[in-house]
């Protein structure tokens, strides 16, 4: 979900060609959820194999990731680790929304309202442990590295960009800025010729708004994050105004004479000092064609010709040097 900063952040539309030769850290949870939501049949039913197992995520990982590689992009997937206890309320709300959406989806199907059915189906998407593990297996077979974060995947990916091991984070969530990602790109894995990637650069955002990263985090705390509810009636624009007037979250809370549901210092630390892993290896290898065909075609009923066509695009990774320097 992420913080709602759309009203105050203006992304720069770029071309895929601008990312040619760049290492991109994909926020795995965000990207795979996107695949599960968008890769569906007309009535909203996700792709499934003959045993009824969902395969939409496999389709997205194989075809859209190979398309990125074909464009010269070198991907890394970054998976979430242990969730903070502060996210329990957010996760419970999401679960309730998904359950209600699933009920409305089935109701719309029974009544023949296909447009409504698909809309509700998208909102009912779930990412189970089986989907996560299956995704990791396919990514590894494709020869693409994945990183298992200690905490939030967005925080780990943002750290990797700040460290210089990747050029940007690919995610739809503005939280990457809060975690300190110098650059993030939206719409990278969305299918469709009408959708172009959008670049957001942290320094430009801070400069345009006239705030520090700490103040940006304070604004997010007021608006509401995955870790807290926020302050009722305060959106991004009002939060910016309050920060300009009072300087930080502590002064604002004192001025408004209110308390947050979570200690603001704890919330600040979630974004400014999130636990990350600095001991990781980025190594791209040759895709294991035989095992991928066996896994996708033999176990999950994929078309072998389409799978082989996608794997052909991955060969661009096999001819590149393994050093990071050439990708910057």
Secondary structure, DSSP 8 states (H G I E B T S, - for coil): -----TTT---EE--GGGGTT-EEEEEHHHHHHHHHHHSB-TTS-B-B-TTS-B-HHHHIIIIIHHHHHHTT-EEEEEE--S--GGGHHHHHHHHHHHHHHHHHHHHHHHTT-HHHHHHHHHHT----HHHHHHHHHHHHHTT--EEE-SS-HHHHHHHHHHHTS-SEEE-S-THHHHTT-SEEEESTT---TT---EEEEHHHHHHHHT--HHHHHHHHHHH-BTTB---TT--HHHHHHHHHHHSSHHHHHHHHT---SS-HHHHHHHHHS---------------HHHHHIIIIIIT---HHHHHHHHHHTHHHHTS-S-SGGG-
